[in-house]
Amino acid sequence: MSLLEFFHWLEYLPLLVEMRSSAWLFPVIATFHLFGLSVIGGVVLIVDLRLMGYGLTRQPAVQLARDTEPLLLGGLLIMLVTGLFLFLCFATKYYYLTAFWVKLAALFLVLLFTFTIRRRVLTTAGLKTRAIRDRLVATISLALWISVALGGRLIGFP
Amino acid sequence: MSVFGFFDWLAATPASIAVHESRYLYLIVLTVHVMTLCVFVGMAVLLNLRLMGMTLLRVPISELSERLLPWIVAGFSVMVISGALLFFAAPLDKYANLFFRAKMGLLVFAGINVWVFYTTVYRRVGEWDLDPVPPVGARLAGGVSLVLWAAIITAGRMIPYQAYWFD
């Protein structure tokens, strides 16, 4: 079975056919996808801005990241579950969209970066000698997240 | 001139038609409008959750409010400008749209909520700045704000679906 055939099989599972027959289910799931975007956006921004020397500069970056980690994980969970259903509804259409594959690649990279390099850097962030490294990590994190979001937006374009 | 008459005139201006008919401008403005959710709603959510005693409990509320407010105000400005452009591209469609009208109504309530909070409960922030669980007025303002912004996002996302459901 090729990948395209697999996507076709997914798209025409009885559950998905049932879901597509509803006029309001897709926009409701897409709305929850936006809730997740808002939460992740806020959490990522305050930590990355802090690494760059903006925003909550009186708080240690590592503390901000630890305190908001449940929100980041909760936001990610909402995004992945709703995103999966949005994908399944039109899987074969997405197979042909470059933006979809770029988004998946950027998502994989940003999750890997966030939970390895960025997490380790955060534990020693804020020291004068590490300022350039901190800014670089924040820039990479923001650039990757923006790629994910832009990819998502492009998928929905006519 | 009636409101409808004004929007009817606005829709016929060359600038409105240009945005409406453009190949990319409308989509770019829409993208900016959606992406700015991260800056504006994202930071507002953190402030509201702090007011409800649910996150960043070690950060004083006055510090969070002062430090995030410039970003929230900047984000809101981008939202209003890009949103106004989206309206300007199709004034009559939006004027007739139930979800758009609901969104504008909810925005007024969100504004009133912020105004009431900063002119009453927040005046005495010094007394509860570091409380893990702020007073009931602050928690209420945070909760009301979260519900209103969720409703505003929902109404905004549904605007294009009026044609499917009601027309």
Interface residues (C-beta under 8 A of the other chain):
Chain A: A23 W24 P27 A30 T31 L34 F35 L37 S38 V39 I40 G41 G42 V43 V44 L45 I46 L49 G55 L56 T57 R58 Q59 Q63 L64 D67 T68 P70 L71 I146 A149 L150 R153 F157
Chain B: L27 T31 V34 M35 L37 C38 V39 V41 G42 M43 A44 V45 L46 L49 T55 L56 L57 R58 V59 E63 L64 R67 L68 W71 W149 A150 I153 T154 R157 M158 Y161 Y164 W165
